[in-house]
Amino acid sequence: MSTSQPPARRRWLGLALIAAAQFVVIMDTSIIGVALPDMQAELGFTPESLSWVFNAYVIAFGGLLLLGGRLSDLFGARRIFTTGWVVLAAGSVLAGAAGSVGVELAGRAVQGAGAALIAPAALSLLVALFGGTKDLPRAFAIYGAAAPIGGTVGVFLGGVLTEYASWPWVFYITVPIAALVVMLTPGSLPRLAGQRGSVDLAGAITGTAGLAAVVYGVVRVPEVGWLAVETLVALGAGILLLVVFIAVQARSRQPLVRLGIFRAPQLGAANVAQLLLGAAWVPMWFFLNLYLQNVLGASAFGAGAALLPMTILIVLGMTLVAPRLLAKFGPKPLVVAGFGFLAAGLVWLASIRPDGSFVVDVLPASLIAAFGMALAFVPSLGVAIGAARPEETGIASGLVNTSYQIGSAVGLAGATVLSSMIISGGVEPADLTNGYSGAFIGAAIVAALGAAIAAVTLRRSQRAEVADSEEQAVKA
């Protein structure tokens, strides 16, 4: 598969570039938050259209992930990884230089397209660097930990750049990072040979359009509702296009996604776990931020600081704890326990008070939830990638990224609708607290469902089964 491998001593530099990809992809979703009011005033966004600065990125990212994974397999992961960074940088320049709403949204969509090329290629490169080595779980852990770091740093960095420079710099900051990664990539990441074949255009069009329509319908729900004509048309069109996509894949000689990949043991179970993790975790992070700012009165910087303990625990849990437990117990117990801790933390967060405090109402519950995320994320991600054939790691990466992104979008939309129904137009701290509490309960139910499904669908590791056999033999 690999035609050029960097020296072993440079593998960790390669991992740093891959982690940078995860960091920037997530940072680009959170860094815009503090800058939105300035962008609204300067570019003329209406309050209703302002959310599209976020949505344009998410729709392009979620819709193009499968295509990005297939292109990674066909043309080589390093080439697509590099191309993705160039596209992301171009989108960042366009978004930063925008003088109108339309250009701004176009720039954000181009950024999302670049991220959709980077993400699956990054995971393919990670497997190429560390596959078959004892360092693979640690590499997955570092990759996974880059996401919460990117989310938290984005909040801080967005505030600093907006206050001391100007809002375009929340986009321009990506350009030097992209330039550095592109410069270091040839000597640090393996050149993977592409496969013979062509891009399935019919599959690419129907699959991308279907996913984009579903994501569009979901992200519009908080504004228009689940039963609005716009929502139903978008979701209906998306589902129809995905049905057509499946039919096209079944008949194509060189499909975008080989349907047989879903027969790979554990691939479906791991993707469901990632989908439910996104559906539980992202609403928790979103509404916790709102509670800190809107009820406890924290500034954007204060809210970011309040998220630091949780971020630090995730990083330590993913890099130090999860790999050791994974080696000892296998993925299933960790995923089930992780969902359990996440659900417990969310239930605790649901007890937040209008006159609460960070130390009592937020810190312990958020740390429990963060520990659960750290336990569940790395094993489920590893199972999803490891279940695919070596030549299909790109599309498997695209699938697992898509699962997490779709889960995040659906979970956040559902939690937002639930919270809005409970708040029902109220503006007092008690009203807001009740709404946020309802969102935490909804996310806790999703996490509990994830634990139950993982317990049923994930198989025990071969190592655990051998250990049990040996134990039974000793007892006999």
C-alpha positions in Angstrom: 0.0 0.0 0.0 2.8 2.4 0.9 5.3 3.3 -1.7 7.3 5.7 0.4 7.6 5.7 4.2 9.4 8.4 6.2 12.0 7.3 8.8 10.7 5.9 12.0 12.0 8.8 14.0 9.7 11.1 12.0 6.5 9.2 12.6 5.7 11.3 15.6 6.1 14.5 13.6 3.7 12.9 11.0 1.3 12.3 13.9 1.6 15.9 14.9 0.5 17.0 11.4 -2.4 14.6 11.5 -3.4 15.8 15.0 -3.1 19.4 13.6 -5.7 18.4 11.0 -8.2 17.3 13.7 -7.4 20.4 15.8 -8.0 22.9 12.9 -11.1 21.2 11.6 -12.7 21.5 15.0 -11.2 24.9 15.8 -12.8 26.3 12.6 -16.2 25.5 14.0 -15.7 27.2 17.4 -13.4 30.1 16.6 -16.2 32.1 14.9 -18.5 32.3 17.9 -17.1 35.5 19.5 -16.7 37.2 16.1 -20.3 36.7 14.9 -21.6 40.1 16.2 -18.8 42.0 14.4 -19.4 40.0 11.2 -23.2 40.7 11.5 -22.6 44.5 11.8 -20.0 44.7 9.0 -21.4 42.3 6.4 -25.2 42.9 7.0 -26.2 39.5 8.3 -29.8 39.3 9.6 -30.2 37.5 13.0 -31.8 34.6 11.1 -29.0 34.2 8.6 -26.1 34.6 11.0 -26.2 30.9 11.9 -25.3 30.1 8.3 -21.7 31.1 9.1 -21.6 27.9 11.0 -24.1 25.9 8.9 -22.3 26.5 5.6 -19.2 24.9 7.0 -21.0 21.9 8.6 -23.1 21.1 5.5 -20.1 21.1 3.1 -18.0 19.1 5.6 -20.7 16.5 6.3 -21.9 16.2 2.7 -18.4 15.7 1.2 -16.8 13.3 3.7 -17.6 10.1 1.8 -16.3 11.6 -1.4 -13.2 12.8 0.4 -12.6 9.2 1.7 -13.0 7.7 -1.7 -10.6 10.2 -3.3 -8.1 9.4 -0.6 -8.2 5.7 -1.6 -8.1 6.4 -5.3 -5.4 9.1 -5.5 -3.4 8.5 -2.3 -4.1 9.8 1.1 -1.1 12.2 1.3 -2.0 13.9 -2.0 -5.6 14.4 -0.9 -4.4 15.5 2.6 -2.2 18.2 1.0 -5.0 19.2 -1.4 -7.4 19.6 1.4 -5.1 22.0 3.3 -4.7 24.1 0.2 -8.5 24.2 -0.3 -9.0 25.0 3.4 -6.5 27.9 3.2 -8.2 29.2 0.1 -11.6 29.1 1.8 -10.1 30.9 4.8 -8.7 33.7 2.7 -12.1 34.0 0.9 -14.0 34.1 4.2 -11.6 36.6 5.8 -11.7 39.0 2.8 -15.5 38.7 2.3 -17.3 42.0 1.8 -20.8 40.5 1.6 -22.9 37.8 3.1 -22.8 35.6 -0.1 -19.0 35.7 -0.3 -18.7 34.9 3.4 -20.9 31.9 3.1 -19.1 30.7 0.0 -15.8 31.0 1.8 -17.1 28.9 4.7 -18.4 26.3 2.3 -15.0 26.0 0.7 -13.4 25.7 4.1 -15.8 22.8 4.8 -14.9 21.1 1.5 -11.2 21.3 2.4 -11.9 19.8 5.8 -13.9 17.0 4.2 -10.7 16.1 2.1 -8.4 16.4 5.1 -10.3 14.4 7.8 -10.5 10.9 6.1 -7.1 11.2 4.5 -5.6 12.0 8.0 -7.0 8.8 9.5 -5.7 6.8 6.5 -2.2 8.3 7.0 -2.4 7.6 10.8 -3.1 3.9 10.1 -0.3 3.8 7.5 2.1 5.2 10.0 1.2 3.2 13.1 -0.8 0.2 11.8 0.5 -3.1 13.2 2.5 -1.3 15.9 2.0 -1.1 19.7 1.8 2.6 19.3 -1.5 2.6 17.3 -3.8 3.0 20.3 -1.7 5.9 21.5 -1.7 7.5 18.1 -5.5 7.2 17.9 -5.7 8.8 21.4 -3.6 11.8 20.4 -5.6 12.3 17.3 -8.9 12.1 19.3 -7.6 14.5 22.0 -6.9 17.1 19.4 -10.6 17.7 18.9 -11.5 19.1 22.3 -8.3 21.1 22.4 -9.3 22.7 19.1 -12.8 23.4 20.4 -11.5 25.1 23.6 -8.6 27.0 22.0 -11.0 28.2 19.3 -13.1 30.0 21.9 -10.1 31.7 23.4 -8.4 32.5 20.1 -11.6 33.8 18.5 -12.0 36.3 21.4 -8.3 37.4 21.3 -8.3 37.9 17.5 -11.6 39.7 17.5 -10.7 42.0 20.3 -7.1 42.9 19.5 -7.1 42.5 15.7 -10.4 42.1 13.7 -12.9 39.4 12.8 -11.2 38.4 9.5 -8.3 37.1 11.5 -10.4 34.2 12.9 -10.1 32.9 9.3 -6.7 34.1 8.3 -5.1 32.3 11.3 -5.7 29.0 9.5 -3.5 30.1 6.5 0.0 29.9 8.2 -1.0 26.6 9.9 -1.9 25.2 6.5 1.3 26.5 4.9 3.4 24.9 7.6 1.6 21.5 7.3 1.9 21.5 3.5 5.6 22.3 3.8 6.3 19.5 6.4 4.1 16.8 4.8 6.4 15.4 2.1 9.1 14.5 4.6 6.9 13.4 7.5 4.0 11.4 6.0 4.0 8.3 3.8 3.2 8.5 0.1 0.4 5.9 -0.3 -0.1 4.5 -3.7 -3.6 5.1 -5.1 -5.8 2.5 -6.6 -6.8 1.9 -10.2 -10.2 3.2 -10.9 -12.3 6.3 -11.4 -14.6 8.4 -9.3 -18.2 7.2 -9.3 -19.8 10.5 -10.4 -23.4 9.3 -10.1 -22.6 8.0 -6.6 -20.6 11.2 -5.7 -23.5 13.5 -6.7 -26.3 11.5 -5.1 -24.4 10.7 -2.0 -23.0 14.2 -1.4 -26.4 15.8 -2.3 -28.2 13.4 0.0 -26.0 13.9 3.0 -26.0 17.7 2.4 -29.8 17.8 2.3 -30.1 15.7 5.5 -27.6 18.0 7.3 -29.4 21.1 5.9 -32.8 19.8 7.1 -31.4 19.0 10.6 -29.5 22.3 11.1 -32.7 24.3 10.1 -34.9 22.5 12.7 -34.1 24.8 15.6 -35.3 27.8 13.5 -38.3 26.4 11.7 -39.2 23.2 13.6 -39.3 19.5 12.7 -42.7 19.6 11.0 -42.0 22.7 8.8 -42.4 22.2 5.1 -38.7 23.3 4.6 -37.5 20.6 7.0 -39.7 17.9 5.6 -38.8 18.6 2.0 -35.0 18.7 2.8 -35.1 15.5 4.9 -37.4 13.8 2.4 -35.2 14.8 -0.6 -32.1 13.7 1.4 -33.4 10.3 2.2 -34.6 9.8 -1.4 -31.2 10.8 -2.7 -29.5 8.4 -0.3 -31.8 5.6 -1.4 -30.8 6.3 -5.0 -27.2 6.4 -3.9 -27.4 2.9 -2.5 -29.0 1.7 -5.7 -26.2 3.3 -7.7 -23.6 1.7 -5.5 -25.2 -1.7 -5.8 -24.9 -1.6 -9.7 -21.6 0.3 -10.1 -18.4 -1.6 -10.9 -16.3 1.0 -9.1 -18.7 2.4 -6.5 -17.9 5.4 -4.2 -18.7 3.1 -1.3 -18.5 -0.7 -1.7 -21.7 -1.9 0.0 -19.9 -5.0 1.1 -17.8 -2.9 3.4 -20.9 -2.9 5.8 -20.5 -6.6 6.2 -17.2 -6.1 7.8 -17.4 -7.2 11.4 -18.0 -4.4 13.9 -17.9 -1.6 11.3 -21.6 -0.8 11.7 -21.5 -1.1 15.5 -18.5 1.2 15.8 -20.1 3.8 13.5 -23.3 3.7 15.5 -21.2 4.3 18.6 -19.5 7.3 17.0 -22.9 8.7 15.8 -24.4 8.5 19.3 -21.2 9.9 20.9 -21.6 13.0 18.7 -25.3 13.2 19.4 -24.7 13.2 23.2 -21.4 15.1 23.5 -21.9 18.1 21.2 -25.2 19.2 22.8 -23.6 18.9 26.2 -20.7 21.1 25.2 -23.0 23.6 23.5 -25.5 24.0 26.4 -22.9 24.0 29.0 -21.4 27.0 27.3 -24.8 28.7 27.3 -25.4 28.0 31.0 -22.0 29.4 31.9 -22.6 32.6 29.9 -26.3 33.2 30.1 -27.0 32.1 33.6 -23.8 32.2 35.6 -22.7 35.4 33.8 -19.3 34.2 32.6 -17.7 36.0 29.7 -16.6 34.2 26.5 -13.1 33.9 28.0 -14.5 32.8 31.4 -16.6 30.1 29.7 -13.5 28.9 27.8 -11.6 28.8 31.0 -14.4 26.8 32.7 -14.1 24.2 29.9 -10.3 23.8 30.4 -10.5 21.2 33.2 -12.8 19.1 31.1 -10.5 19.4 28.1 -7.4 18.6 30.1 -9.0 15.4 31.5 -10.1 14.3 28.0 -6.5 14.7 26.8 -5.1 12.8 29.7 -7.8 10.2 29.5 -7.4 9.6 25.8 -3.6 9.6 25.8 -2.7 7.9 29.0 -5.7 6.0 30.4 -7.7 4.7 27.4 -4.7 3.1 25.6 -3.7 1.1 28.7 -7.2 -0.1 29.4 -7.8 -0.9 25.8 -4.7 -3.1 25.7 -6.0 -4.9 28.8 -9.7 -5.2 28.3 -10.4 -4.6 24.6 -12.8 -2.0 23.1 -16.2 -3.2 24.2 -15.9 -2.7 28.0 -14.4 0.8 27.4 -17.1 1.9 25.0 -19.9 0.7 27.3 -18.3 2.2 30.4 -17.6 5.4 28.5 -21.2 5.9 27.5 -22.2 5.1 31.1 -19.9 7.8 32.6 -21.1 10.2 29.9 -24.7 9.5 30.8 -24.0 9.9 34.5 -22.3 13.2 34.0 -25.2 14.5 31.9 -27.7 13.5 34.5 -25.7 15.4 37.1 -25.5 18.4 34.9 -29.3 18.3 34.6 -29.5 19.4 38.2 -28.0 22.8 37.5 -29.5 25.8 39.4 -30.3 29.4 38.4 -28.1 30.5 41.3 -25.6 27.7 40.9 -21.8 27.9 40.9 -19.1 26.5 38.6 -17.5 24.4 41.4 -20.7 22.7 42.6 -22.9 22.6 39.5 -20.5 22.3 36.6 -17.0 21.0 37.5 -17.6 17.5 38.9 -20.4 16.6 36.4 -18.4 17.9 33.4 -15.3 15.9 34.5 -17.4 12.7 34.8 -18.8 13.3 31.3 -15.4 14.1 29.9 -13.9 10.9 31.4 -16.7 8.9 29.7 -15.9 10.6 26.3 -12.2 9.8 26.7 -13.0 6.1 27.4 -15.5 5.6 24.5 -14.0 7.7 21.7 -10.7 6.0 21.0 -11.8 2.4 21.1 -14.9 3.0 18.9 -12.8 4.9 16.4 -10.1 2.2 16.3 -12.7 -0.5 15.7 -14.3 1.5 12.9 -11.0 1.9 11.0 -9.7 -1.5 11.8 -12.8 -3.3 10.5 -12.1 -2.2 6.9 -9.7 -3.6 4.3 -6.3 -1.9 4.2 -7.2 -0.4 0.7 -10.5 1.0 2.1 -9.2 2.9 5.1 -10.0 6.2 3.4 -13.7 5.4 2.8 -13.9 3.8 6.3 -12.5 7.1 7.7 -15.0 9.0 5.7 -17.8 6.9 7.1 -16.8 7.2 10.7 -16.3 11.0 10.4 -19.7 11.2 8.7 -21.3 9.2 11.5 -19.9 11.5 14.1 -20.9 14.7 12.2 -24.4 13.5 11.4 -24.9 12.5 15.0 -23.6 15.9 16.2 -26.0 17.8 13.9 -29.0 15.6 14.8 -28.3 15.6 18.5 -27.7 19.4 18.7 -30.9 20.1 16.6 -33.0 17.8 18.8 -31.6 19.2 22.0 -32.1 22.7 20.8 -35.8 22.1 20.0 -36.3 20.3 23.3 -34.7 23.2 25.2 -36.7 25.8 23.3 -39.9 24.0 24.0 -39.2 24.0 27.8 -38.0 27.7 27.8 -41.0 28.7 25.8 -39.9 32.3 25.3 -38.8 32.9 28.9 -35.8 35.0 29.5 -35.3 34.7 33.2 -32.4 32.6 34.6 -34.8 30.0 35.9 -36.4 29.6 32.5 -33.1 29.2 30.7 -31.8 26.8 33.4 -34.9 24.6 33.0 -34.4 24.5 29.2 -30.7 23.7 29.4 -31.5 21.0 32.0 -33.9 19.4 29.6 -31.2 19.4 26.9 -28.8 17.6 29.3 -31.5 15.0 30.1 -32.1 14.4 26.4 -28.4 13.9 25.8 -28.1 11.6 28.8 -30.9 9.4 27.2 -28.8 9.2 24.0 -25.7 8.3 26.0 -27.6 5.6 27.9 -28.9 4.2 24.6 -25.3 4.2 23.3 -24.2 2.1 26.2 -27.0 -0.4 25.7 -26.4 -0.7 21.9 -22.7 -1.1 22.3 -23.2 -3.8 25.0 -25.3 -5.8 22.5 -23.5 -5.1 19.2 -19.8 -4.8 19.9 -17.9 -8.1 20.2 -15.5 -8.8 22.9 -11.8 -8.7 21.9 -10.1 -11.9 21.0 -7.6 -11.2 23.8 -10.4 -11.1 26.4 -11.9 -14.3 25.0 -8.5 -16.1 25.2 -8.0 -14.9 28.8 -11.4 -16.2 29.8 -10.6 -19.6 28.2 -7.4 -19.8 30.0 -9.1 -18.9 33.3 -11.7 -21.6 32.7 -8.9 -24.1 31.9 -7.2 -23.3 35.2 -10.4 -23.7 37.2 -11.0 -27.0 35.5 
